[in-house]
């Protein structure tokens, strides 16, 4: 397994050209947040925006709209019962994230099935949280597996892969990844990434990060990085490593690190590790 390091950050995080606009940095559509778990999709949205995504839209229960607007006015919002509006919105997306706070209701299932059916070959799809459980329960198929990222914790991976936690070895995990054809980010105290051609291990992480919303924040970061950076494998590795780097750094002085604190620090850390090679090419 390759070990992630700060080199993975400069490999993905590019200098922003002077001739840029919001469309330059991608469009992400985030779907989730039922009436009980609205905070999950809000944390994903905050991470996506602060990771630098050009346009972030959130599709969530109407109950969450006011809170989302108040907390994150940079994000656009759509009622998740408006299928016609969702169809039009998905058509514009470079990246779709579904799952944070989605829940396991029939409506949640319908949304997941709809997104899987609507995905276009050039779009990336990140499947997180309860969407992973729904995917496993209903045995859905992927239209474009090479453009899909699953982000399970170990119990969700057990549901999806059929592997008990004790049997989630590198060899077994890679075998299931090959069956799925998608990238798998297996979250734990030392997160592992399985792609078709490589395996990566994150050496960072701290117990200070063990609080609700960390996975939602990571999913939002992944969506934001995929939306704007061309090298997708590098973007995924950078998001995973930076999430833990910020958490571990804050954890040296904080007993608990909140997910929203990681998002707040994202623009600062991304600036420290941006690769400025393309800056010299500008006239």
Secondary structure in CASP SS format (residue, H / E / C, confidence):
PFRMAT SS
TARGET T0000
AUTHOR 0000-0000-0000
METHOD secondary structure of the structure
MODEL  1
X C 1.00
X E 1.00
X E 1.00
X C 1.00
X C 1.00
X C 1.00
X H 1.00
X H 1.00
X H 1.00
X H 1.00
X H 1.00
X H 1.00
X C 1.00
X E 1.00
X C 1.00
X C 1.00
X C 1.00
X C 1.00
X C 1.00
X C 1.00
X C 1.00
X H 1.00
X H 1.00
X H 1.00
X H 1.00
X C 1.00
X E 1.00
X E 1.00
X E 1.00
X E 1.00
X E 1.00
X C 1.00
X C 1.00
X C 1.00
X C 1.00
X C 1.00
X C 1.00
X H 1.00
X H 1.00
X H 1.00
X H 1.00
X H 1.00
X H 1.00
X H 1.00
X H 1.00
X H 1.00
X H 1.00
X H 1.00
X H 1.00
X H 1.00
X C 1.00
X C 1.00
X C 1.00
X C 1.00
X E 1.00
X E 1.00
X E 1.00
X E 1.00
X E 1.00
X E 1.00
X C 1.00
X H 1.00
X H 1.00
X H 1.00
X H 1.00
X H 1.00
X H 1.00
X H 1.00
X H 1.00
X H 1.00
X H 1.00
X C 1.00
X C 1.00
X C 1.00
X C 1.00
X E 1.00
X E 1.00
X E 1.00
X E 1.00
X C 1.00
X C 1.00
X C 1.00
X H 1.00
X H 1.00
X H 1.00
X H 1.00
X H 1.00
X H 1.00
X H 1.00
X H 1.00
X H 1.00
X C 1.00
X C 1.00
X C 1.00
X E 1.00
X E 1.00
X E 1.00
X E 1.00
X C 1.00
X C 1.00
X C 1.00
X C 1.00
X C 1.00
X C 1.00
X C 1.00
X H 1.00
X H 1.00
X H 1.00
X H 1.00
X H 1.00
X H 1.00
X H 1.00
X H 1.00
X H 1.00
X H 1.00
X H 1.00
X H 1.00
X H 1.00
X C 1.00
X C 1.00
X C 1.00
X C 1.00
X C 1.00
X E 1.00
X E 1.00
X E 1.00
X E 1.00
X E 1.00
X C 1.00
X H 1.00
X H 1.00
X H 1.00
X H 1.00
X H 1.00
X H 1.00
X H 1.00
X H 1.00
X H 1.00
X C 1.00
X C 1.00
X C 1.00
X C 1.00
X C 1.00
X C 1.00
X H 1.00
X H 1.00
X H 1.00
X E 1.00
X E 1.00
X E 1.00
X E 1.00
X C 1.00
X E 1.00
X H 1.00
X H 1.00
X H 1.00
X H 1.00
X H 1.00
X H 1.00
X H 1.00
X H 1.00
X C 1.00
X C 1.00
X C 1.00
X H 1.00
X H 1.00
X H 1.00
X C 1.00
X C 1.00
X H 1.00
X H 1.00
X H 1.00
X H 1.00
X H 1.00
X H 1.00
X H 1.00
X H 1.00
X H 1.00
X H 1.00
X H 1.00
X C 1.00
X C 1.00
X E 1.00
X E 1.00
X E 1.00
X E 1.00
X E 1.00
X C 1.00
X C 1.00
X C 1.00
X C 1.00
X E 1.00
X E 1.00
X E 1.00
X C 1.00
X C 1.00
X C 1.00
X C 1.00
X E 1.00
X E 1.00
X E 1.00
X C 1.00
X C 1.00
X C 1.00
X C 1.00
X C 1.00
X H 1.00
X H 1.00
X H 1.00
X C 1.00
X C 1.00
X C 1.00
X C 1.00
X H 1.00
X H 1.00
X H 1.00
X H 1.00
X H 1.00
X H 1.00
X H 1.00
X H 1.00
X H 1.00
X H 1.00
X H 1.00
X H 1.00
X H 1.00
X H 1.00
X H 1.00
X C 1.00
X C 1.00
X C 1.00
X H 1.00
X H 1.00
X H 1.00
X H 1.00
X H 1.00
X H 1.00
X H 1.00
X H 1.00
X H 1.00
X H 1.00
X H 1.00
X H 1.00
X H 1.00
X H 1.00
X H 1.00
X H 1.00
X H 1.00
X H 1.00
X H 1.00
X H 1.00
X C 1.00
X C 1.00
X C 1.00
X C 1.00
X C 1.00
X C 1.00
X C 1.00
X H 1.00
X H 1.00
X H 1.00
X H 1.00
X H 1.00
X H 1.00
X H 1.00
X H 1.00
X H 1.00
X H 1.00
X H 1.00
X H 1.00
X H 1.00
X H 1.00
X C 1.00
X C 1.00
X E 1.00
X C 1.00
X H 1.00
X H 1.00
X H 1.00
X H 1.00
X H 1.00
X C 1.00
X C 1.00
END
